[in-house]
Amino acid sequence: MKNLLACLLLTASCWAQQRPDTILLTVFLRHDQTMNVDEIQKIQEEQGFYKAFPPDGTRVVSWNVMMGIGQVIVLEVPPAQLRAVNLALEKTAWKAFRTEYYPTYNFYPVVKDKLQNKDKLEL
């Protein structure tokens, strides 16, 4: 749960840029720690990860490495493209990573007027 919270905090500044009629999808590519980075990257290349991901019609909002966890990608996805994202990851990432998906949304408009420490915000 702490990892998920940290990931969502990493992406908070990107939420304000979300296009209408899209969802934000946070994808965890969890490293298989029985392999080193070179082995993981070799699998990604062999499976065509960088050719297939992200699929057409989606947009990368952020792509971070969370040390000790793996890669954390936030995509802006039209709902009709959700299947394409799933298939791209199933076909090209599963051997190198364990994947997790979390739909997210921009909560800032709901809380912005309630926050009393506005001088600390960078949104």
VENNORCOR-V482680 format. One record per run of one state. SS is the DSSP state (a for helix, b for strand, c for the rest). FROM is the first residue (numbers start at 0). TO is the last residue. If there is no record, write none. Layout:
BEGIN
<<SS FROM TO> <SS FROM TO>>
END
This chain:
BEGIN
<<c 0 0> <a 1 9> <c 10 10> <a 11 16> <c 17 21> <b 22 30> <c 31 35> <a 36 46> <c 47 47> <a 48 51> <c 52 56> <b 57 65> <c 66 68> <b 69 76> <c 77 77> <a 78 91> <c 92 95> <b 96 103> <c 104 106> <a 107 110> <c 111 116> <a 117 119> <c 120 122>>
END
